[in-house]
Amino acid sequence: MTALSNIRKAYKKLQYIVFDDKSILKKEIAGWEAIYGLLEIFVKASKSDSFIASGNNLESRLYKIISTSHRKVFEDIEKYKNDEYKTLQLIVDFISGMTDRYAIRLFQELKGIKI
């Protein structure tokens, strides 16, 4: 056996240990659930006419959670005339910019799992 083949075998074993560790798999699954959950929450709220309106209802409050920098770009953009497309792009940009930890925490807070 060559040194290179030994390194490949060691790498395959290490890859199995690292990427198939149960604690890592659980975190990945939790992250996926958080991302899908946040998308569901924000997309559902965006269907309401009061999503971007000022107010104290659920949809308006969810809009206010989106970072001001994202909202500013959204409110100023004229590139897309399709309001639904712009709204969905805002939501996807906001969520995709989150760290895993923040996405999980926000999802738990919005679902009332952690307050």
N, C-alpha and C positions, 0 to 999 in steps of 0.2 A: 504494500500500500504506500501510496505517496503521501507526503505531508498535506497536499491539497485535498485528497480524498478524506483524510482524517479530519481536516477542518470542516469539510462539508457534513460529515456524519455528526460531528460535535454541534454544528450549527443547527442541524435538523432536530437534534435532541433538545437543545436549548430553546429553539422556536416552539416546540411542543410545550415545554415547561412554562415558558413566559406567556405565550398567547392563549393557552388553554387553561390557565389557572382560573379556578372558580371565582375568586374574588374579582379578577379582571373581567371575566365574562359577565358577572352580575352588574358591574359598573357600566359595561357597554350596553347591556339590555336596559338598565335604568336610564341611560342617556338617550337611547332610541325612544323609549316611552315618553321621556320629557319633551323631546323635540316634536314627536307626533302630537302629544298632548297640547303643547303650546300652539302648534299650527292649528289644531282643531279649535282651541279657545279663541284665538285671534281672528281666524278666518270666519268663524261663526259670528263673532261680534261685528266684523267688517261688513256683513250683509245688511246690518241695520243702518237706517238713514242717520241715526244719532251717533254713529261711530266717531266721526270727525267733528261733530258739533260739540260746543261747550255744554256741559251739563253734569249732573250727578248720577246718571244711570250707569249701569254696568258697562255698556259699550263705550261710553265716553271716558269712563275711568280706565278702561283697558287701553284706549288710544293714548291717554296721558302717561301710561307706563312706558310707552315707546320713547326712546331717547329723543331729546329735543333736536339733536343734529339730524336724526333720521326724519323726524317730522318736518323740519325746515326744508330739507331736500324735497320731500314729498309734496309739500304745499307750494313750493316754487317751480316744480318741474312742469314743463309744457310739452316735453318731447312726445308723450303718449296721451292721446286724447281719450283713450279708454280708461275711465275712472276705476273700473274693477281691476284691470291689469295693474295700474299704478298702486292701488291699495294692496293687492297681493304681493307686488314687488316690495313694497314697504315692509310688510310683515316678514317675508322671507329674508330680506336684508337684515332686519332687526334680529331675528332668531339666529341666522347663520353667523352673525358677528358675536354671539355669546360664547363665553367659555363653557365647558361642560358643567363645571361646578355651579355657575350662575344659572344656566338653563334648568338644571335639576332643582336648585333652590327656588327659582321663580315658579316653576311648575308646582312644586309642593306648596308654596304659599298661595297660589291662585286656586288650587284644589282644596285648600284647608287642611292639608296633611301636616304642615308645619306653619306655625304663625310666629 
